[in-house]
């Protein structure tokens, strides 16, 4: 067996990871650098789907990823609250986020739709 044949289809690190939008975001499968864009996007999609309680699993480790997640959450609009999860949901290895509802779509026409 040739050594090159051992991994026929390795997943390139840049290949997108498909994740379910179910209110649980497990960051273990992502690179730390992806978190800054991933967390806000995931929360936006959850809000659009009416999922207003989200569990973000960042793991316990050194706490660096938890601090990054909390820093991101502290700067986002539409976050009602976030807190460390209860023990049965991951304890300090996860954060529970409560989202505000999605803003209703405006009935006011966009500026480009208004004609003089």
Residue pairs with C-beta under 8 A, 6 or more apart in sequence:
13 31
17 29
17 30
19 25
19 26
19 29
19 42
21 42
21 45
21 46
21 49
21 51
22 51
23 46
23 51
23 53
23 54
23 55
24 54
24 55
24 57
25 38
25 39
25 42
25 54
25 55
25 56
25 57
26 57
27 35
27 38
27 56
27 57
27 58
27 59
27 65
27 69
28 57
28 59
30 38
32 64
32 65
32 68
35 65
35 68
35 69
35 72
36 68
36 72
39 56
39 69
39 72
39 73
40 72
40 76
42 54
43 54
43 76
43 78
43 79
43 97
43 99
46 52
46 54
46 99
47 78
47 99
47 100
47 101
47 102
48 102
50 101
50 102
51 99
52 98
52 99
52 100
52 101
53 96
53 97
53 98
53 99
54 96
54 97
54 99
55 85
55 89
55 90
55 94
55 95
55 96
55 97
56 69
56 94
56 95
56 97
57 90
57 93
57 94
58 65
58 66
58 68
58 69
58 93
58 94
58 95
59 65
59 66
59 93
60 66
60 91
60 92
60 93
63 92
66 92
66 93
66 95
69 95
70 82
70 95
73 79
73 82
73 95
73 97
78 99
78 100
79 97
79 98
79 99
79 100
80 98
80 99
80 100
81 97
81 98
82 95
82 96
82 97
82 98
83 95
83 96
84 91
84 92
84 94
84 95
84 96
85 91
85 92
85 93
85 94
85 95
85 96
86 96
89 96
